[in-house]
């Protein structure tokens, strides 16, 4: 029986893995500059964490979670997003008592959602996300957005758009919620069954519906901006001032609500305007979630963060025809002719690697010409050629594959010679 990969997943082969490693390295470099430290949480958590943290009315909880019972009947779920798990760890490990506040964390890892696979969207996907917990300073909102933009720009992306909105505080949201119910209720029967449920659970979710997005009531729906109280308006205005101060351009989108229940105040998305990127242009989404720590059993602690898909990031890089500066090939390849030379090549290979030189050799007893072809395919910068004659003289022939030049180099100087020229 020939097995096939499960639908909605992918194999990252070596030729592509180098691009993943490069962007993940860039993410870690950016986070170091902003003093965000890595956290690694389990792949699965107790189901209730996501039900309470992500929100019962979200598509993620209602339709997309991979949930199973363990051998003792406990309900567990493969993590569909990263924030709830980070907040759980923040509370459980009492990170709110850390003298260095806010606590600034980042994660890179696989998430799981059961949804229809399409271009750039998988059932197992990798997210890079950051969370800053312990401050409600609007400058922190701007910093988190700045980090995301700096990350994309460090990879050469230029065709970006930042959309931002305010969801307001609890008072503002309650007033907006009542207005949404009054707006949609008389004609809710014209909407999908999900939206009909959302009307009572969380009418804000209706604005995020993909199926009914063209309905006329969507375009005339009350804007949260019109229901912001003075405190929420001041907060939002301050975030926008900081973005301007940082030189970050933005567009206010009053219909941007994000797909998770825990957001309040700032909500934002970063999109790609690259031609041919696809119908779904969102690269990154995030916002403020004051109140989520309390939901996880911790003290009142404000937070803000974002998450982005590495798969969609790589698609945006391709759409802008960006060639990542990934170093390919080996530093050297050892071509050995004869039994004695093959024996010597084993220890010589180890000497190269101990010196920090990437190296390989033939393991198929190929002829010299075939070994040289293999070295060329592996994009080796240098080839070290040894045989009985070289062993007798104590020197190896080193060929520069770019120039074709060849030198006789003593065995004890080989590593030094290659390190100076690679």
C-alpha positions in Angstrom: 0.0 0.0 0.0 1.4 3.4 -1.0 0.6 6.0 1.7 -0.2 9.6 0.8 0.2 12.8 2.9 -3.0 13.8 4.8 -5.1 16.5 3.0 -4.2 20.0 4.0 -0.7 19.2 5.1 2.6 19.4 3.3 6.1 18.0 3.2 8.8 20.7 3.5 11.6 19.2 1.4 15.3 20.2 1.8 15.3 22.5 -1.2 12.4 24.5 0.5 13.4 24.0 4.1 16.4 26.4 3.7 13.9 29.2 3.0 11.9 28.4 6.1 15.1 28.4 8.2 16.1 31.8 6.8 12.7 33.5 7.6 12.6 31.9 11.1 16.1 33.1 11.7 15.0 36.6 10.7 12.1 36.4 13.0 14.3 35.5 16.0 16.7 38.3 15.1 13.9 40.9 15.0 12.5 39.6 18.3 15.9 39.9 19.9 16.1 43.6 18.9 12.7 44.3 20.4 13.5 42.2 23.6 10.9 39.5 22.9 12.0 36.1 24.2 10.9 32.7 22.9 8.3 30.5 24.6 7.5 27.0 23.5 4.1 25.6 24.6 2.6 22.1 24.0 1.1 21.1 20.7 -2.1 20.2 22.5 -4.0 21.8 25.4 -7.2 21.1 27.4 -10.1 21.9 25.1 -11.7 24.3 27.5 -8.7 26.7 27.2 -9.6 27.4 23.6 -13.3 27.4 24.2 -13.0 30.1 26.8 -9.9 31.9 25.4 -10.7 31.9 21.7 -14.4 32.2 22.1 -17.4 29.8 21.8 -18.9 31.9 18.9 -15.8 31.7 16.6 -15.5 29.5 13.6 -12.3 28.1 15.1 -14.1 26.7 18.1 -17.3 25.7 16.4 -15.9 24.1 13.2 -12.2 24.0 13.0 -10.6 22.4 16.1 -9.0 19.0 16.1 -10.4 17.7 19.4 -10.0 14.2 20.9 -10.3 12.3 24.2 -7.3 10.8 25.8 -7.4 7.4 27.5 -8.9 8.9 30.7 -11.7 10.6 28.8 -10.2 14.1 29.1 -10.9 16.4 26.1 -7.8 17.7 24.4 -7.3 19.9 21.3 -4.4 20.4 19.0 -3.7 24.1 19.3 -5.5 26.2 16.6 -3.7 29.4 17.5 -0.9 30.5 19.9 -2.2 33.3 22.1 -4.4 31.2 24.5 -1.6 28.7 25.2 0.9 31.6 25.9 -1.6 33.2 28.2 -2.2 29.9 30.0 1.6 29.6 30.5 1.8 33.2 31.7 -0.8 32.6 34.4 0.3 29.1 35.4 4.0 30.0 35.7 3.1 33.3 37.5 5.0 35.4 34.9 2.8 38.4 35.9 5.1 38.5 39.1 8.2 39.1 37.0 9.8 42.4 37.9 10.4 43.1 34.2 7.1 44.2 32.8 5.7 44.0 30.2 6.5 40.3 29.6 7.4 40.1 25.9 7.2 36.7 24.3 7.3 35.1 20.8 6.7 31.7 19.4 7.2 29.8 16.2 5.4 26.5 15.7 2.7 24.4 14.0 -1.0 25.1 14.5 -4.0 23.0 13.4 -7.4 23.9 12.0 -9.9 21.8 10.1 -10.9 24.0 7.2 -11.0 23.7 3.4 -7.4 23.7 2.1 -6.7 26.3 -0.5 -3.7 28.4 -1.7 -1.6 29.4 1.3 -4.0 27.8 3.8 -3.4 24.4 5.3 -4.8 22.3 8.1 -1.4 22.1 9.7 0.4 25.5 9.3 3.2 27.3 11.0 2.7 30.6 12.9 5.2 33.2 14.1 3.5 35.3 16.8 4.4 37.7 19.6 2.6 38.6 22.8 3.3 41.5 25.1 1.5 41.2 28.5 1.4 43.6 31.4 0.9 47.1 29.9 -2.0 49.0 28.4 0.3 51.8 27.0 -0.7 52.6 23.4 3.0 52.9 22.6 3.2 49.1 23.1 0.5 48.6 20.5 2.6 50.7 18.1 5.7 48.7 19.0 4.1 45.4 18.3 2.8 46.6 14.9 6.3 48.1 14.2 7.9 44.7 14.9 5.6 43.0 12.4 6.3 45.6 9.7 10.0 45.5 10.4 10.0 41.7 10.0 8.3 41.8 6.6 10.6 44.7 5.4 13.7 42.8 6.6 12.8 40.1 4.1 12.4 42.6 1.2 8.6 42.9 1.1 7.5 46.3 -0.1 3.9 45.9 -1.3 2.3 46.0 2.2 -0.8 47.6 3.6 -1.6 48.1 7.3 -5.3 48.2 8.1 -6.2 49.2 11.6 -9.4 49.7 13.7 -10.5 50.1 17.3 -13.0 47.7 18.9 -13.2 49.9 21.9 -13.5 49.0 25.6 -16.4 47.0 27.1 -18.7 50.0 27.3 -18.1 50.9 23.7 -18.5 47.3 22.5 -21.8 46.9 24.5 -23.3 50.0 22.7 -22.1 48.8 19.4 -23.4 45.3 20.0 -26.9 46.6 20.7 -26.8 48.7 17.5 -25.7 45.7 15.5 -28.6 43.5 16.9 -31.1 46.2 16.0 -29.6 46.5 12.5 -29.5 42.9 11.5 -32.4 41.4 13.5 -35.3 42.4 11.2 -33.7 40.6 8.2 -31.5 38.0 9.9 -33.4 35.3 8.1 -31.6 36.4 4.9 -28.3 35.4 6.4 -26.5 32.1 6.8 -27.3 29.8 9.7 -24.0 30.7 11.4 -24.8 34.4 11.3 -28.3 33.7 12.7 -26.5 32.1 15.7 -24.0 34.9 16.0 -26.8 37.5 16.3 -27.3 36.5 19.9 -23.8 35.1 20.7 -21.6 37.8 19.3 -23.1 40.0 16.5 -19.7 41.5 15.8 -18.8 38.1 14.2 -21.4 38.7 11.5 -19.2 41.4 10.0 -16.5 38.8 9.6 -18.7 36.4 7.6 -17.3 35.3 4.3 -20.6 33.9 2.9 -22.7 37.0 3.4 -20.0 39.6 2.9 -21.9 41.1 -0.2 -25.2 41.5 1.6 -26.5 45.1 1.5 -26.8 45.2 5.3 -23.1 44.5 5.7 -22.3 47.8 3.9 -24.6 49.8 6.0 -23.9 48.2 9.3 -23.1 50.5 12.3 -19.4 51.3 12.6 -17.7 50.7 15.9 -15.9 54.0 15.4 -19.2 55.8 15.9 -19.7 54.1 19.3 -16.3 54.7 20.9 -16.5 56.5 24.2 -14.0 59.3 24.9 -11.5 57.0 26.6 -11.5 54.6 23.7 -11.2 57.4 21.1 -8.2 58.9 23.0 -6.5 55.5 23.1 -7.0 54.9 19.4 -5.9 58.4 18.5 -2.7 57.9 20.6 -1.9 54.6 18.8 -2.3 56.3 15.4 0.0 59.2 16.6 2.7 56.7 17.5 2.4 55.0 14.2 2.8 58.3 12.4 5.8 59.1 14.7 7.3 55.7 13.6 6.7 56.5 9.9 4.3 53.7 9.5 1.5 54.3 7.0 -2.0 52.9 7.8 -5.6 52.8 6.7 -8.5 52.9 9.1 -10.9 50.1 8.3 -14.1 50.3 10.5 -15.1 46.8 9.3 -12.0 45.1 10.6 -13.0 43.0 13.5 -10.6 40.0 13.5 -11.8 36.4 13.9 -11.3 35.9 17.7 -13.5 36.9 20.6 -10.8 38.2 22.9 -9.9 41.4 21.0 -10.6 44.9 22.2 -9.3 48.3 21.5 -6.6 48.0 18.8 -7.2 45.5 16.0 -5.0 45.4 12.9 -4.1 43.4 9.8 -1.1 43.6 7.4 -1.9 42.7 3.8 0.0 42.1 0.6 -0.8 44.3 -2.4 1.5 42.2 -4.7 0.0 41.4 -8.0 -1.1 37.8 -8.3 -0.8 37.1 -4.6 -4.4 35.8 -4.5 -7.9 36.7 -3.3 -7.0 36.3 0.4 -4.5 39.1 1.0 -4.1 39.0 4.7 -0.6 38.2 5.9 -0.8 39.0 9.6 -3.4 39.8 12.2 -3.4 40.9 15.7 -4.7 43.3 18.4 -5.2 44.0 22.0 -6.8 41.5 24.3 -7.3 43.1 27.8 -9.3 40.5 29.8 -7.9 37.3 28.4 -5.6 36.7 31.3 -8.5 36.9 33.7 -10.3 34.3 31.5 -7.3 32.0 32.1 -7.5 32.4 35.8 -4.9 35.1 36.3 -5.0 38.7 37.6 -6.2 41.6 35.5 -3.4 42.0 32.9 -3.6 43.8 29.6 -2.0 42.2 26.5 -1.4 42.7 22.8 0.0 40.5 20.1 -0.1 39.3 16.5 0.3 36.1 14.6 1.4 35.4 11.0 1.6 32.4 8.7 5.0 31.4 7.5 3.3 29.7 4.5 1.6 32.9 3.4 4.8 34.9 4.1 6.7 32.7 1.7 3.9 33.1 -0.9 4.2 36.9 -0.6 7.9 36.7 -1.1 7.3 34.7 -4.3 4.7 37.1 -5.4 7.2 40.0 -5.2 9.9 37.8 -6.9 12.3 38.2 -4.0 15.3 35.9 -4.0 16.3 35.2 -0.4 20.1 35.4 0.2 20.4 31.7 1.1 23.9 30.2 0.9 23.8 27.0 -1.0 26.3 24.2 -1.5 29.3 22.8 0.3 32.6 24.3 1.3 34.4 21.2 0.0 34.0 17.8 -1.4 36.6 15.0 -1.0 37.4 12.9 -4.1 39.4 9.8 -3.0 40.9 7.3 -5.5 42.1 4.0 -4.1 41.6 2.1 -0.9 44.2 3.9 1.1 42.8 7.3 0.0 39.2 6.2 0.9 40.4 5.3 4.4 42.2 8.7 4.8 39.1 10.5 3.4 37.1 9.5 6.5 39.4 11.2 9.0 40.0 14.1 6.6 36.3 14.7 6.4 36.1 14.8 10.2 39.0 17.3 10.3 37.2 19.6 7.9 34.0 19.5 9.9 35.7 20.1 13.2 37.2 23.2 11.6 33.8 24.5 10.8 34.0 23.6 7.1 30.9 21.9 5.5 32.2 18.8 3.7 31.1 15.5 2.1 32.5 12.6 0.2 31.5 9.8 -2.1 29.9 6.7 -0.5 29.1 4.8 -3.7 32.6 3.9 -5.0 32.2 6.1 -8.1 34.9 6.8 -10.6 36.9 10.0 -10.3 34.9 11.7 -13.1 31.6 10.8 -11.5 32.8 12.1 -8.1 33.7 15.4 -9.7 30.2 15.6 -11.2 28.7 14.9 -7.8 30.8 17.7 -6.3 29.5 20.0 -9.0 25.9 19.0 -8.4 26.4 19.7 -4.7 27.8 23.1 -5.6 31.0 22.5 -3.7 33.3 25.5 -3.6 36.5 23.3 -3.4 37.3 19.8 -4.3 40.1 18.0 -2.4 41.6 15.2 -4.5 43.6 12.5 -2.9 45.1 9.2 -4.2 48.2 7.0 -3.5 50.6 9.6 -4.9 49.1 12.4 -2.8 49.3 10.3 0.4 53.0 9.5 -0.3 53.8 13.2 -0.7 51.7 14.4 2.2 49.8 16.9 0.0 46.3 17.0 -1.6 45.3 18.7 -4.8 42.7 21.4 -4.1 40.6 22.6 -7.0 38.6 25.9 -6.8 35.4 25.0 -8.6 34.6 28.6 -9.6 38.0 29.4 -11.2 39.3 26.0 -12.1 42.6 26.8 -10.4 44.3 23.9 -8.6 46.9 24.0 -5.8 48.9 21.3 -4.0 48.3 21.8 -0.2 49.8 20.0 2.7 47.3 17.9 4.6 47.9 19.8 7.9 47.1 23.1 6.1 44.0 22.0 4.2 41.5 23.4 6.7 43.3 26.7 7.0 43.6 27.0 3.2 39.9 26.5 2.6 38.8 28.7 5.4 40.9 31.6 4.0 39.4 31.2 0.6 35.8 30.1 1.0 
